[in-house]
C-alpha cells in the first residue's frame, strides 16, 4: 500500500500539492472565521469540587457563574471620597459590559471585607452570568473589561485584574526560534539548502493544518488555552524529524543509482514505515488519555494527536510529491565543508564507537545506568498540583493582581475555598454557624465568611481564606483536613452536605485523580508497546529492554523537571517567577508524548541492526553497522527536537516551560545515553539472545519496519524512453 501511495504522490505531484494547498487555505479560513475556542474549563465527574459547582448551578445560580477580581491600590485610603469616585466610575463601566451580572464593590455591606486592614488595597468581585468556559471563550467581554482597566490607571490609583479569565494569552513566538534552530541543524546534517527546505515545508503544512483543526475542535471539546502551543511544539518536532528520516533514505537511494521514483518508493517503504509506526504510537498514546475522563486532559490529548496525525500524513504524501519536483537535484545549493557522508561504513566515528562499546560493554552499561538513575532520583519527591499566578511574569496583570492581594490580604486570598452547603431550611443555618466557628479555629485559616443562604434556604455558601498561597502544600493539607475531619464531624448526624469547591480545590482533585489513574495508563501503554515490539522484532529481550530504557529516560526527564521547577535549581536561567508544584497532568502528557517519540529512535536504530544481523549473522558487527547507518540521523533528529522543545522555555507560561524543558531533557537523555550508549552496550552483552523468540511464539506474524528496501521498477513509457536515450 505504501508503494502505491508513494508512486501516486510522485507521479501526481501537482495534484497532491494542490490538494494540500487547498486543505491548508480552506481549513485556515474556516478556523479564523470560527474564532478562538480555547477555554480553561475543568469538569471532574464524581469529585467533591464538581459537586460544589453542580450544587451552586442548581440552587445558587447567582454565585455559579464565572468570577474575576478588580484589585486596586491607592496612595490615599481607599475609603477616601476621591478614591471612591474613581473606583465607582470604573465599576460602573464594567457593570455595563455584556455578560457582567454584578460587581460586588468594597463600598457596600456585602463587600466590606474586601478592603485590606491598612486601607490602601481593596478588590471588587466581578460576577458573570455565564460559566467559566463560556466567558473565557468570549474574548469581546474579556477585552472590553481589560480595556476599561488599562485606560483608567493613574499615578494615584493602580488597577489590576485577577483570576484566570484575565490571564494573558500565550504568544506564539517560540515556534519561530525553534524553526530557525531546525534550519541550522538540517543545513549541517544535509549540507544542502534544497534538502534542508523539504522537511521544513512538510512540517509547516502539517502544523498549519493541524493547528487549524485543533482550534475548530476547541469549539466542540474543552481545550485549555495552551493546547495550541503544546500541539505546535510537538508538531514541529515530529514533522521535521519524520521528513528528515525519509529524505535521508531518499538521498541514500540516489547514491545507489536509483532513479528519483525508485528512491521515493524505497524511502517510503522503509523510513516511511518507521514514521507510520512511530507516529501511530504517539497518536495512540495521546488518545489513551481519553480514558482519564477529565475533559481538559482529553482535549489536550486529542489536540496534540490531531497535529501529529496530520504531520505524519504530510510526510508520506506531500513529501514524496515535493521530492518529485526536486528529483536528482536534492543536493543542489550545497554549502561547502558540511554535510559530507562517507560511503565506507567502517570509516566513520560511529562504527568505531560501536567497536569501543563491544570492548567495554559492562563498563558502558553500568555508567549509563548510574547516570540515568541519578537524574531520575528527584522524581521520588514530586509534588503534583497546580502553580498559581505567582509563577506568571510580571507583565501579566493577573500576576500583578496576585502580588497586590498578597500584600493587602495575605497569600491565601488568591485561592479562597468556596464551601457549597446543601441545606433544608433556615433551621440548618445554626449548623453552618458551627461549621464557620470550627473552620475559623483551624491553624491555617485566616478568615471565614458567615454562611450566605439563597432565597429559599436550600443552599448556602461559606468562603474560607487560607493563610498560605494556593500552591502551598499547607493549603492542600487544609482542604484534606476539612473534608476528612472537620466537616464530617459536624454534619455526620444531619442532612446537611457540604462540598469544597474553588480553583484550588479543583486542582487538588485533578492531581488526586491523575495520581490514581497514572499507573493504569502507563501500564496499559507499556504492555501494548511490548507486544507490538515483540511482533516487529520477533524477540523477547528487545521489547523488554526498550520498555525499561524508555521508562528510565522518561524518569530522568521527570527528575530534572522536579529539580528545576519544584526545587528551584537554576530557575533563574529559565526565567521562572517562583518554584511550585509540578502541573498534575504533566507526567501523563510527557509520558504519552515521549514514549512515542523514543520508540521512533528505537525502531530506526534496531531495524537497521536487525537488517545487518539477518544479513551477516554477527551480533557485534551488526550493532556497529547499525550505529554507523543511523547514529548521524538520530543525533540530527534529536538535536532538532531538543532545540524546538527547548525554545518553548523562552515563553511566559510556566506550564509551557515545563513541557518544553521536560521534552527537551527527555529527548537528550533518550538519544544520547539510552540509544547510543545503553542500547548497543546491552545488546553486546546479550549476544544472540537478543534475537531469541520462544518456539511457542513462532506463530506471530512477521512485520517489516524500515528494514526491507523495495526497488521499484521503471514502469512509465517516458522513463523507458529516457533510459534508452541515456544508453545510446
N, C-alpha and C positions, 0 to 999 in steps of 0.2 A: 504493500500500500504506500509506504514512504517513497518507493521508487516512482510510482505514478504521480504522487504529489510533487516531488522534486522535478520530474520531467515536464509535467504540465506547467509548473511555475516558471521553469526555464524557458520553455518554448512560447508560452503565452504571457511573457513578462509584461508587455504593455497592458494587457487586460488585468493582470494581477495588481500592477501598480495603480491602475485606475480604480479598481475595487477598494484598495486600501486608502487611497486619497479620498474617495467618496465617503468611506466609512469615517475617516478622520474628520472631514469637514462637516458631514451630516451630524455625527454624534456630538461634536464640539458645539455646533449651533444649537442643537436640542438641549444640551446641558446648560449653556449660557441662558437660554430662554427660560429654563425651569428655575433658575436662581439657586442660591445656596440652600442646601437641605440638611446640613450638618447640625447636630444638637448634642448637648450633654445631658441626655435624659437617661436615668437609671431606674430600671424596674427589677426588683428581686422577689420573685414568687416565694411565698411561704417564709418570708423574713419578717422580723419584728418591725424594722423601719418601713417596709412596704405596707404592713398592716396599719401603721400610723398614717401613712399617706392615704390609704383607702378609706379609713375612718373619717378623716378630715374632708375628703372629697364628697363623701356621702352625707355627713351630718354637720359639717362646718365648712361649706364651700367658700365662705368669705376668707378663710385662712388656708385654703388648699391650693390657691394659685401661686405662681412664682413670686419671689420677692427679691429685692435688692436694697442696698443701703446708700443713702446720700450722707456722706460723712464730711463734716466741715470743722475747721479750726479758725478761731478768731483771736486777734491780739487783745480785743476787749472781751469782757464776759459775754457769753452767747446770749444772755438774757437782757443785754443792753438793747434799748429800743431801736437803735440804728442797725444793730446786727439782726434783730428780729425782722425788721422791714426787708432787709436784703434777702434773708433766708426765706421768708414767706413769699417773696416775689418769685424766687426760684421754684419753690414748692408749687406755687400756683401754675407756673408754666408746665411743670412736669405732670400735674393733675390733668391738664388738657391734652396730653399725648394719648393717642388711641391705645386701648387695652390697659391703661393705668386705671385701676378701680379706686385706689385711695392712696394717700401718703400720710402716714402717721407722724405728725410733727412732734418735735420735742417740747413744743409750747402748749400742748393740750394735755389733759389729765392722763389719757391712755399712754402718752409718750413721755411722761415726767421722768422716768428712769433713764431716758436716753441722753441725758446731759451728764458729762463727766463730773466727778467730785470737785475738781478745781474750776470747773465752769468755762473752760476755754475750748473744749472739744465736745461736739454733740453729733447725733445722727438722726436722720429721718428714715423711716422704713417705707420703701416703695412697694405697693401691692399691685399685682396684675390680676386681670380677670381670666387668665388662661394659665395652663400648666407650664412647667419649665421648658419642656420640649417645644411647645408652640411658640413661646416668647423668644427662646434662643434662636429659633429659625426665622423670626420676624425682625430682620435687620433694620427695617424702617423705624420701628419702635425704639430699638436699642440706639440707633444712630441719632434719633431725634433727642433722646434724653442726654446722650453723650455731648451733642452739640450745645444744648442748653447749658450744661455744666461748664463746658470749655469756654463758652462766651461770657460767663459770669464771674470767673475768678478775678480777684483783685489783690492789691497789696495787703489789705486788712483782713480779708476772709479768703480762705483756700478751700475749695470744694473738691471732693474725690468721690468716685463711685465704687462701692464694694459689692462683692458677690460674683459668682461665676458667669452671670449673664453679661457682665461688662468686661470680661477678660479680653485683652487684645487678641485679635485673630492672628494665628501664626503666619508669618511672612514666608512666602515661597522664594527664598533666596539661596538656601544651602544647595539646592539642586544644581545651580549653575556652577558652583565651586566644585562639586563632585564631578560634573561633566568635564570641566577643564582638566581636572586631575586625570580622569579616564582617558582623555585625548592624549595627554603626555605619555601615559603608560603604554597605550596602544601604539603610539609612534615608536617608542623604544622597542616594543615587542615585535612589530612588523617592519619597522624601518621604511614604511611607505605611507604617504598621505592618503592614497586611494584605499589601501587595505584598512587603514585606521578608520576611515569615514563610514564604511559599511556597518560595523557594529553600532556606531553612534546613531546612524539614521534608523536602523532597525529598532533600537531601543526607544528613540524619540516617538516613532509611530506607535509602538506598543504602549508607552506610558501615556501619550496624549489621548489615545482611545480609551485606555484602561481607567484613567482618572476621570474622564467624562462619564464613563459608565458608573464609576463609584459615586459621583455626585448625583446621578439620576437615581441610583439605588438608595441614596440617603433620604430621598423623599418618601420611600416606602419602608425602609428599615432604619432603626435608630443607629446612627453612627456618630461618635464624638468628633469634635472639630479638628483633631489632629490626625484623623484617618487618612486624609489626602497626603499629608507629609510622610506618614509611615508607608503608605502604599507606593508613593513615588520613590522613596528611599529603596524599597525592595525591588521595584520595577526597574530602576536604573541599574542596580547591581546585577540582577539576574539577566536582564535584557542584553546588556553588554557582554556578560560572561557567556551566555548561550551562543551569541553570534560569534564571539571570539573562538570558541571550540570549533564551530562549523567552518569559519573562514580559515582557520589553521589547517583543518583537514583538506579543504579545497586547495590550498596552496601546495600541500603535500602531494595531492593528486596531480596537479600540473607538473610538479617536479618529476613525477613518474611517467611523464609523457602522455597523460590522458588529455583528451580534448576537453573544453570547458563543460560540455554537458555531462560527460562521463565523470568529471571531477565533482560536479554539483551532486549528481545522483549518489556517488560514492560517499561524499561528505554527509549527506542527509541520511544515508543508510547506516552510517557509523556514528559520527558525532551527533547527528540528529536524533538517533535512537537514545543516546545518553541524555540529550536535552529533554526529550519527552519523558523519560524515566525520572530524571531529577525534578523537572518541573511538575510532573504529576504528583510526586512525593510531597513537594512543597504545598501544592493545592490541597491534597488530601489532608495533610497535617493541619493546615489552616482551617479547612472546613470541619475538621474534627472538633473545633471549638463550638460548633453548633450544639454539641451535646452538653455544654456547660449550662445552657438555659438561662443566660443573662443577656439581655437584649443588646447592650452596647459591646459586649465581648463578641457576640455573634456578628454584629455589624463590622467590627474590626477584622474578624476572620474572613467574612465574605468580601469586604473591600480589598484587602490585600490579595486574596485568592484570585479575584477578578483581574487585577493588574498582572499577576504572574501568568495567568492563563492566556491573556491577550499577547503578552510579550513572547510566550512560548510559541503561539501560533504564528506570530510575525517571523520568528526565527526559522520556521520550516516552510514558510510560503513566500513572504516578502523578500527574505534574504536570498533564496535561490533566484528569484526574479532579478534582484539587484546584481547578483553575480553574473547573470546572463548578459546584462548591459556591460559589465566590466570585462568579461571574458578573460583572455590571457594577459590583459594589461593591469592586473591587480597590483603588481609591484611597481607601477608607474609612479613618478614623482618620488623616487627613493631619496632618503636622507643619508648622505654618506657617513659610513662608520658605525651605524647602528642597525639592529635588526638582522645581523648575519646569523646564519644557521650552518651547522656542519653536516655534511652528508654521512660522515663516519660515526656510527652510534658509540663506538668505543673511544672517541676522541674528545668527548665532552666532559665538563666538570661533574655533571650529574651521574654519568656512568662511573666515574672514579669515586663519587660519593657512595654509590651502591657497593662498590668493592670494599670501601672503608668500613661500611656497616656490616658487611659479611665477616670481616675480621674481628670486629668489636661489637658484635650483636648484643651480648649480655650487658656490656657497659652502656651502650646507647639506649637499650630498653629501660634499664634502671634509672639512668639520668633523665630520660624523657618522662617517665612516670613520676619521679620525685619532683620535677619542675612543675608538671601539670597539676599534681595533687596539692603542692604548696600554694599555687594560685587559687585553688578551689576552697581552701580552708575557711576563709571568711564566710562562706555560704552557710555555715552552721550557726551563724549569728544573725541571719537575715531577719529583718522585721518588716513584714508586709503591711501596707496601709495605703495612705494617700497623702502626698505633700500638700501643704496649704499655700496660701497666697504669698507667704514669706519667701518661697522658692522662686517667685517670678521676678523679672527685672524691675528696677525702679522706674523704668519708662512706662510701665503698665499702671494705669490708675488704680486697679484693684490692689496692687502691692502697696501703693502709697496710702490707700484707704485702710489697708491692714495695719500699717505702721501707726496711723493716726488712732485707730481703735485700740490698739495695744497700748499706746501711750496714755490714752484717756481712760480706758475701762479695764485694761489688763488683757493679756493674750487670749484668754478664754472667750472673750466677747466675739472673736472672729469665728467661733464654731459653736454656737449655742445648741443645746439639746432641746428638742421640741417633744414634750410628752403629750400624747393624744390619749385622752381618757374616754372610755365608753361608760356613761352613767345612765341612771334610770329615774332621774328626777332631782329636785332641789335637796332632798334628804342626803344624797350622796356627796354633797359639797363638803360635809364635815369630814368625810373620809379623805377627800382631796386636800383638806387643810392639814390633816395628819401627815399626808404624803409630803406636803410642802415643808413641814417642820422637820421631818426625818431627813429629807434631802439636804436642807439647809445646814444640818448638823454634820454632813459629810466633810471630811478633812480636805477634799479637793474641790469644793463648791464655793464659788464666790458670791453668787446671788441666785435666788429663786423667786420668780414672779408668782403672785397669787393665782389660783385657778380662775380661768375665764370661761364661763359656760356659753353655749349657744342659746338661742331664744327658747327652745323647748326643753332645755336641760337634758338633752340626750347625749351630749358630748361636751368636753371641756379641754382646754389646753393649759399647760404649765411650761414655762420656759426656764431652763436651767443654764446658768453661765458658769462653766468650769474655771478654775484658777489657771489652768495650763492651756497651751495652744492646741488647736485641732489635731496636729500631727504628733503631739507629745504622747508617749506611751502611758503616762498617768491619766490622760483623758480617756483613753481606751479602757483602762482598768476601771475607771469610774463608771463607764457605760455597763461593763460586765457586772460590777458590784450592784448597781441599781437594778439591773434585770434579774440577777440571780438571788439577791438577798433583800435589799431594801423594799422594793415594790411587792414581791410575793408575800413578805412578812405582814404587810398591812392589808393587802387585798385578798388574801387567800380564803377568808371566810365570808367574802362579799361577792356581789355580782359585778363589781367594778373591774374593768380590764384596762390596763394602761400599757401603751406601746411607746417605745422611744424612737423618735424619728429625727430628721435633720440630716444635713450632708455628712457630718462627722460620723453619726451612727450608721448611715447608709454605706459609707466607705468601709467601716469596720465590718459590716455584714458581708460586703463584697469580698473582703480579704478572707473572712472565715469560710465562705462558700468555696472560693477558689482553692484555699488550702486543703479543704476536704476532698475536692474533686481532682486536684492536680495529679496525685498518684495514679488514679484510674486512667486519666487521659494519657499520661506518659507511658504507663504500662501497655495500653492498647496500641499506641503508635509503635513502641519498641517491638511488640510481638508481631505486628503486621510487617514491619521492616525486616525482621529476622527471617520470616517465612519467604518474603519476596527475594531477599538477597540469597537465600539458600537455593531457591529455584534458579536464579540467574547464574550463579557461580558454581552450582552443584557441589556445595561444600558446607560443612557444619562449622568449621573453625572460622572461616572468613566472615560470615554474618555475626557470629558471636563476638569476634574481635571488633568488627565495625560498630556494633551496638555499644560495646564497652568504651571504645575510643570516642565515639560521638557523645556519650554521656560525660566522659571526662572533659572534653572540650567545652561542652555547654556548662558543666560545673565550674570550670575555670572562669568562664565569662561571668557567671553569677557571682563568683567570689570577688573578682576585680570590681564589678559594679557595686557590690556591697561595700568594699573597701573605700571606694571613691565617694559614692553618693550617700552612704549611711554613716561611715566612719569619718569621712571628710578628708581622706588622704588626697593631696594635690588638687583639692577642689578649686583653688584659685586659678589653676591653669585652664579649667573648663568653664570658668565664669559662673560658678554656682553661687546663688544668693545665700543658701544655708544648707545644712545637712538635714536629712529627714528619712522617713521610711521608704522602702522600695515600693513603687506602684504595684498594687496587689495583682494586677493582670500581667505584669511584665514577664515573670518567669514562664507563664504559659505561652505568651506570644513569642518570646525568644526561643523557647523550645520548638514550637511549631515551625518557625522560620528556619532556625539554624539546623535542625535535624534534616530538613530537606536540602538545604544548601550544602551541608557537609557530605550528604550522600552523593551530591554532584561530583565532588572531588574524589570520593571513594570509588565511584563507578568508573570515572575517567582513568584513574590510576590502575585499579585492579583489573579492568577489562584488558588493558594493554599488557599487564603482567601475565594474565591468563592466556592471551593470544600468543605471547612468546613461549610460555610454558607448553602449550599444546604443540608448538612448532619444534622446540628443541628438547623438551622433557628434562630440562635442567633448572631446578628451582632458583638457585642463586643467580645464574646468568639471566634468567627471566626477570628477576627483580631489578637487576642492574639495567637491562634493556628497557624495562617498563619505566623506570625512573628517567632514563635518558630521553625516552619518547614524550613524556608527559610533564616532567617537573617544570620545564620552562613555561608551558602554558598554564599550569596550576599556579605558579608564582605570579604570573602576569594577571591571571583572573583574580587571585586573592588580593593582589595589590590594588586592583580596580575596586573590588568590593570594600576593602579597608578604607580607601580614600573617599569613596562615595558615602559609606556609612559614617566615617569619621567626620565628614564635612557637616553633618547634621548636629554635631556637638556645638557648632557655632550658633545654632538657633537660640531663641529666647525661652521656649517652653521646656521645663525640666523633664517632662515625660519623653519628649522627642530627643533630648540629650541622652537620657538613659537608654533608649532604644538604639540610637546611633552608636553610642560608646560600647554598649553590650555586644551589638552585632560586629563591630569592628574588632573588638578584642577576641571574640569567639572565632572569627574567620582567620585572624592572625595565628591563634593557637592551633586551630584545626589544620591550616595549610602548612604550617611550619613544623611544630612539634609532633602533631599526630600523623599527617600524611607523609611527610618527607623524613621523619625520624622513626616514630614508633611502628608505623605500618611495615616498612621494609625490614626493620630490625627484628620485629617479632615474627615476620614471615620467614626470615632466615633461620630463626631458632626452630621453627616447627617443620621446616623442610617439606617433604612430600605430604605430611599430614595436613598441610593447607588445603589440599585438594581431595581430602577423604570424604566420601559420602557413603553412609551405611547401605548395605545391599537392599535392605527393605525400603529404601527411599529412591531406588534407581528408576522407579516409575515416574518420578517428577518430570514434567515437560522440559524440554531444552529451549531456553530463550537466549538469543544472542544480542548483546548490547555493546555497541562500539567495539566489535572485535572481528567482524567479517566484512571485509571490503567487497563491494559489488561493482564490478566493472561492467558498465552498461554499453552494449554495442551500439555503433552508429546506425541509425535507422532512417533518417530523413534523406531524401534524394539530393537536397542541396549539399549536405555534408559528404555524401558519397562522391558527388561531382568535385567538391573541393579537395577531397582526399586524392582522387585520380589526377587532378591538376598538379597537386604538390609532388606526386610521384614522378610525373613527366618533367 
